Amino acid sequence: MRLARLPAIATGAALLVSVQLSVPAAADTSPLVIGVDHADFANQQPFPPFNRLFEYTDFFSRQVTVHTGDTIDLRSAPGSFHIVALARTELWARSTYPVALADNDGGGATDIATGSGTNKVVFGPSNFPITGGSHHGGGSIDFSRGFGPPACGVALLGEGPCTFSGGQDVEVLGPEIGVDFATGNLSFADQLVTINALPGRYHYFCYIHPGMRGVLDVVGAGAGTSTQADIDAASNAQFASDQAQALAVEQQTNQIQFTGGAPGTRTYTVHVGIGAADSHVAIDEMFPSQPLNLAPGDAVQYLWMDPHNVHSVAFPTGSANLPQPFGFDCGTTYNGIPMSGPPPICVEPGDTTFEVIGDPGNAGPGTVLSDPSVIVDAGVLIGTGYGTAPSAQSWSLATNGTSKPGAYHFQCTVHDWMQGTLNLGG
């Protein structure tokens, strides 16, 4: 799992180059473009005061038919972050190369995350490019590319196409990021994959967003295949449906909700992101978006209701002391992976290799707020779609007469723009 720390989504445009051919015109041999995520600038506003972003955890389109030997172009939307894989069976691939699992290597106290009170979340090998993998394991795993770029397929970097040979082959293409790797600017980004599989049905899917998947049908010579017009028409319909459902869910969720009666007895609900459209949209936003006005004695319940995403809650927003959301398990301590520079690798006592885990947090459920400047960290929690057991999808905090009045600002450290405020009165 990787960071999705983007301060804004910049407007991008794909550069389409046409070549004038002599008559008679040759058949179009351009790779079929499959969209990975979708640009929606009206609803991708991570900058203040909006602090909201629709991630289209969807392929555009979800079904493509090609010939053996064809090349496809997986085109990432500006600012998007996904890890696409190809396999005959998604379930086998996920079982062999898990993306996330609960830390069950002994069950000792050091394997429990402080924030959730349950097992730490370990991130598996499929968070990195895997070349030549199979349903039985193996392959080359490039642990140096957790931030990208992909290890193959990016022509701008002089990389040849990735290849998928079907059968038992599992190819994890690595972080597909919507940036121009030559300039670092947000833009559409192309990754080419040559399909050398025998005729049959295969699947492409995103490892870090369960439910984001498509069907790749490979047919023999002479059989009909998808055209770009077919793909574009299906994509337009998908996008309109995804967007409409996401807007409806956002409006429904963005409400102040609490139980209890008089001030000082209430428990407010904050949704840490929400999913929509059968997990085809991840709405990265704190709900409600407006500040909550608390009185001493009030509590807040945070809920991770999006089954296919990863979020955290940490106070105060923007502090240089906030931990990185992903890092290495050192046992009783934790080394976050910085955005740049060498990773501070450590190994948990008793283990023989390092583990990449989610931030385990520093404050358990029910922690009492003391001061707006104090670091309070729930740690990273993940949705039910990742299948970790045990798992946690909630965390809470409380206030009392010792809590200093003021504005308590919080954020998700995975998606920095997801922010909220608790105003505590005296």
C-alpha positions in Angstrom: 0.0 0.0 0.0 1.3 3.4 -0.9 0.7 7.0 -0.1 -1.8 9.1 -2.0 -0.5 12.5 -0.9 -1.4 15.0 -3.6 -2.1 18.6 -2.7 -4.2 19.2 -5.7 -5.5 17.6 -8.9 -4.2 19.5 -11.9 -5.9 19.7 -15.2 -4.4 17.3 -17.6 -5.0 16.3 -21.2 -3.9 13.2 -23.2 -1.7 13.9 -26.2 -3.0 12.1 -29.2 -0.7 11.8 -32.2 -2.2 10.9 -35.5 -0.2 9.8 -38.5 -1.4 10.4 -42.1 -1.3 7.1 -44.0 -1.3 6.6 -47.7 -4.2 5.0 -49.5 -5.3 2.3 -49.0 -5.3 3.0 -45.2 -3.8 0.3 -43.0 -5.7 -1.1 -40.1 -5.3 0.9 -36.8 -2.7 -1.0 -34.7 -2.7 1.5 -31.9 -3.0 -0.2 -28.4 -6.4 -0.2 -27.0 -6.6 2.3 -24.2 -8.2 1.1 -20.9 -8.7 3.9 -18.4 -7.4 3.4 -14.9 -9.5 5.7 -12.7 -11.2 8.8 -14.3 -10.6 12.5 -14.3 -13.5 14.4 -12.7 -12.1 17.8 -11.8 -15.4 19.1 -10.5 -15.3 16.5 -7.8 -11.6 16.2 -7.3 -10.9 19.2 -5.1 -8.5 18.2 -2.4 -7.5 21.8 -1.7 -9.2 24.0 1.0 -12.0 24.7 1.6 -13.3 21.6 -0.3 -11.0 18.8 1.0 -12.8 16.2 -1.1 -11.8 13.9 -3.9 -13.6 11.2 -5.8 -11.3 8.3 -6.7 -12.8 6.3 -9.5 -11.8 2.8 -8.4 -12.9 1.5 -11.7 -11.5 0.5 -15.1 -12.9 2.2 -18.2 -14.1 -0.1 -19.5 -14.5 -3.3 -17.4 -14.4 -5.6 -20.4 -12.0 -5.8 -23.3 -11.5 -8.4 -26.1 -8.1 -8.6 -27.8 -6.1 -11.0 -30.0 -3.1 -12.9 -28.7 -0.1 -10.6 -29.3 -2.0 -7.4 -29.0 -0.8 -4.6 -26.7 -3.1 -2.7 -24.4 -2.5 0.7 -22.8 -3.5 1.1 -19.2 -3.9 4.9 -19.0 -4.0 6.3 -15.4 -6.0 9.4 -14.7 -4.1 12.5 -13.4 -3.2 12.2 -9.7 -4.5 8.6 -9.4 -2.7 5.8 -7.6 -3.4 2.1 -8.3 -1.5 -1.2 -8.5 -2.9 -3.1 -11.5 -2.3 -6.9 -11.9 -3.2 -9.4 -14.5 -4.0 -13.1 -13.8 -6.3 -15.9 -14.9 -8.0 -15.8 -11.5 -8.0 -12.8 -9.2 -8.7 -14.9 -6.1 -5.7 -17.1 -6.7 -3.4 -14.1 -7.3 -4.6 -12.4 -4.1 -4.1 -15.6 -2.1 -0.6 -16.1 -3.4 0.5 -12.4 -3.1 -1.7 -10.8 -0.4 -1.9 -7.1 -0.3 -2.7 -6.8 3.4 -3.1 -9.2 6.3 -3.3 -9.1 10.1 0.0 -9.6 12.0 -0.4 -13.0 13.5 3.2 -14.1 14.0 3.0 -15.0 17.6 0.2 -12.9 19.0 2.4 -11.1 21.5 1.8 -7.6 22.8 4.2 -6.1 20.2 1.9 -7.4 17.4 -1.1 -5.3 18.6 -1.7 -1.9 17.2 -2.2 0.7 19.9 -4.8 2.7 18.0 -7.1 -0.1 17.0 -6.4 -2.6 19.9 -6.3 -5.4 17.3 -3.4 -6.9 15.3 -1.2 -4.6 13.3 -1.8 -4.5 9.6 1.0 -6.0 7.5 1.3 -5.0 3.8 2.3 -7.8 1.5 4.4 -8.2 -1.7 1.7 -7.1 -4.1 2.3 -3.5 -3.1 5.4 -3.7 -5.3 6.0 -4.7 -8.9 6.1 -8.5 -9.4 7.5 -9.8 -12.7 7.1 -13.4 -13.7 4.9 -14.4 -10.7 2.5 -17.3 -10.7 -0.4 -18.8 -8.9 2.2 -20.8 -6.9 4.4 -17.9 -6.0 7.9 -16.9 -7.2 8.8 -14.1 -9.5 10.9 -11.0 -9.1 9.6 -8.5 -6.5 11.1 -5.0 -6.8 10.9 -3.6 -3.3 12.6 -0.4 -4.4 9.6 0.8 -6.4 6.9 1.2 -3.7 6.7 4.9 -4.7 6.9 4.0 -8.4 7.6 4.3 -11.2 6.6 0.9 -12.6 9.3 -1.5 -13.7 8.0 -1.9 -17.2 5.6 -0.4 -19.8 6.4 3.3 -19.4 7.7 4.4 -22.8 8.5 7.8 -21.6 11.2 6.2 -19.4 12.5 4.0 -22.2 10.8 0.9 -20.7 9.6 -1.9 -23.0 6.0 -3.1 -22.6 5.2 -5.4 -19.7 4.1 -8.9 -20.8 1.3 -11.2 -19.7 1.5 -14.8 -20.9 -1.7 -16.2 -19.4 -1.9 -19.7 -17.8 -0.4 -19.5 -14.3 1.2 -16.1 -14.9 0.6 -13.3 -12.4 2.0 -9.9 -13.3 1.7 -7.1 -10.8 2.5 -4.0 -12.8 3.4 -1.9 -9.8 2.3 1.6 -8.7 0.4 3.2 -11.6 0.6 6.9 -10.8 -1.1 9.7 -12.8 2.0 11.7 -13.3 4.3 12.6 -16.2 7.5 10.8 -15.0 9.6 13.1 -17.1 8.4 16.3 -15.5 6.7 15.2 -12.2 3.5 17.0 -13.2 0.1 15.4 -12.7 -1.1 14.1 -16.1 -2.5 11.0 -17.8 0.1 8.3 -17.7 0.4 5.3 -20.1 1.6 1.8 -19.3 1.8 -0.7 -22.1 1.2 -4.4 -21.7 1.6 -7.0 -24.4 -0.9 -9.9 -24.1 0.9 -13.1 -25.1 -1.8 -15.3 -23.5 -3.6 -18.1 -25.3 -7.3 -17.6 -26.1 -9.3 -17.6 -22.9 -10.7 -15.4 -20.2 -8.4 -13.5 -17.8 -8.8 -10.6 -15.4 -7.2 -7.3 -14.6 -7.7 -5.8 -11.2 -6.3 -3.3 -8.7 -4.6 -4.8 -5.7 -5.1 -1.8 -3.4 -8.8 -1.3 -4.1 -10.7 -4.5 -3.8 -13.6 -4.6 -6.2 -11.8 -2.7 -8.9 -11.7 -5.3 -11.7 -12.2 -6.0 -15.3 -12.4 -9.0 -17.7 -9.8 -9.5 -20.5 -11.0 -11.9 -23.2 -8.3 -13.2 -25.5 -9.5 -14.6 -28.8 -7.8 -16.3 -31.8 -7.0 -14.8 -35.1 -10.1 -13.9 -37.2 -12.3 -13.5 -34.1 -13.7 -10.0 -33.5 -12.1 -7.8 -30.9 -13.0 -4.6 -29.0 -12.6 -1.3 -30.8 -11.6 1.9 -29.1 -15.1 3.3 -29.9 -16.6 0.3 -28.0 -14.4 0.9 -25.0 -15.1 4.7 -25.0 -18.9 4.2 -25.2 -18.9 1.7 -22.3 -16.6 4.0 -20.3 -18.8 7.0 -20.8 -21.8 5.1 -19.5 -19.8 3.8 -16.5 -18.5 7.2 -15.6 -21.9 8.8 -15.7 -23.4 6.1 -13.4 -20.4 6.1 -11.0 -20.5 9.8 -10.7 -24.2 10.1 -10.1 -24.1 7.4 -7.4 -21.1 9.0 -5.7 -22.7 12.4 -5.5 -25.9 10.9 -4.0 -23.9 9.0 -1.4 -21.8 12.1 -0.6 -24.9 14.2 0.0 -26.5 11.5 2.2 -23.4 11.0 4.3 -22.5 14.7 4.8 -24.8 15.2 7.7 -24.2 15.9 11.4 -25.2 12.8 13.3 -25.2 12.2 17.1 -26.8 10.2 19.8 -27.6 11.5 23.2 -29.4 14.7 24.3 -27.9 17.6 26.3 -24.4 18.9 25.5 -21.9 16.9 27.3 -23.8 13.6 26.8 -23.6 13.4 23.0 -21.7 11.0 20.8 -21.0 12.4 17.3 -20.3 10.2 14.3 -17.5 11.0 11.8 -17.2 8.9 8.6 -13.6 8.5 7.6 -14.3 8.3 3.8 -17.1 6.4 2.2 -17.5 4.0 -0.8 -20.0 4.3 -3.5 -21.3 2.6 -6.7 -20.5 -1.0 -5.7 -16.9 0.0 -4.8 -16.3 1.8 -8.1 -15.8 5.2 -6.3 -13.9 5.9 -3.1 -14.9 9.3 -1.7 -11.9 10.6 0.2 -13.5 13.1 2.5 -14.2 13.5 6.2 -17.9 13.5 7.0 -19.4 15.8 8.0 -17.3 18.4 6.3 -18.4 21.1 8.7 -16.8 21.5 12.1 -18.4 19.7 15.1 -19.1 21.9 18.2 -18.5 19.8 21.3 -19.0 20.4 25.0 -16.9 18.8 27.7 -18.2 15.2 28.1 -19.1 14.8 24.5 -17.5 11.9 22.5 -16.8 11.2 18.8 -17.0 7.8 17.1 -15.0 7.5 13.9 -16.1 4.9 11.4 -14.2 3.3 8.5 -17.2 2.3 6.3 -15.5 2.2 2.9 -14.7 -1.5 2.4 -12.0 -0.9 -0.3 -9.8 1.9 1.1 -7.3 2.7 3.8 -7.5 5.8 6.1 -6.2 7.1 9.4 -7.2 9.8 11.9 -4.5 11.9 13.5 -4.3 15.2 15.4 -3.2 18.0 14.8 -3.5 18.6 11.1 -0.2 19.5 9.4 2.1 18.7 12.3 5.6 17.8 11.3 5.5 15.2 14.2 2.7 13.2 12.6 3.9 9.7 11.7 4.1 8.4 8.1 1.1 6.1 7.4 3.3 3.2 6.3 6.6 2.0 7.7 8.6 -0.9 9.3 7.7 -2.8 12.3 10.5 -2.6 14.9 8.5 -4.4 17.6 7.7 -1.8 20.3 8.6 1.0 17.9 7.8 2.0 14.3 9.9 3.5 11.6 7.8 5.4 9.0 8.8 5.4 5.4 9.6 9.0 4.3 8.5 10.5 1.0 12.2 10.8 0.0 15.5 9.4 1.2 16.5 5.9 2.3 13.9 4.0 4.2 14.9 3.3 7.9 14.5 -0.4 7.7 14.2 -2.4 11.0 13.3 -5.9 11.9 11.0 -6.9 14.8 12.9 -8.9 17.4 12.5 -12.6 16.7 11.8 -12.1 13.0 14.3 -12.8 10.2 13.0 -10.2 7.7 11.4 -6.8 7.7 7.6 -6.2 7.8 5.9 -3.2 6.2 3.0 -2.3 8.4 0.4 0.5 8.7 1.0 3.1 11.3 -0.1 1.4 14.6 -1.1 4.7 16.2 -0.4 5.9 19.7 -3.9 6.3 21.2 -6.4 3.6 21.8 -10.2 3.8 21.5 -11.7 6.2 24.1 -8.6 8.4 24.4 -9.5 11.7 26.1 -8.4 14.8 24.2 -6.1 17.0 26.3 -4.7 19.8 24.2 -5.1 20.8 20.5 -1.3 20.6 20.0 -0.8 17.1 21.4 -0.3 14.2 18.9 -3.2 11.8 19.0 -3.1 9.1 16.4 -5.6 6.4 15.7 -3.2 4.7 13.2 -4.1 3.2 9.9 -7.3 1.1 9.6 -8.5 -0.7 6.5 -11.8 -1.6 5.1 -13.5 -5.0 5.3 -12.8 -5.7 1.6 -9.2 -6.6 2.4 -10.3 -9.6 4.3 -7.9 -9.2 7.3 -9.0 -11.0 10.5 -9.2 -9.6 13.0 -9.9 -6.2 11.7 -11.2 -2.9 13.1 -13.4 -0.3 11.4 -13.9 2.1 14.3 -12.1 4.3 16.8 -13.3 6.8 19.3 -12.2 9.7 21.5 -13.7 11.5 24.5 -13.6 14.8 26.2 -14.0 15.8 29.8 -13.4 18.7 32.2 -9.7 18.4 31.8 -9.7 18.8 28.0 -8.4 22.2 27.0 -11.0 24.3 25.0 -10.0 25.1 21.4 -10.1 23.8 17.9 -8.8 20.3 17.5 -7.9 19.8 13.8 -7.5 16.2 12.5 -6.6 14.6 9.2 -6.0 11.3 7.4 -2.2 10.8 6.9 -2.8 8.6 3.9 -4.9 11.2 2.1 -3.6 14.5 3.6 -6.5 16.6 2.2 -9.1 14.6 4.3 -9.5 17.0 7.2 -11.9 17.9 9.9 -12.3 20.1 13.1 -13.7 19.6 16.5 -14.4 22.8 18.4 -14.4 22.2 22.1 -16.1 24.8 24.2 -15.2 25.7 27.8 
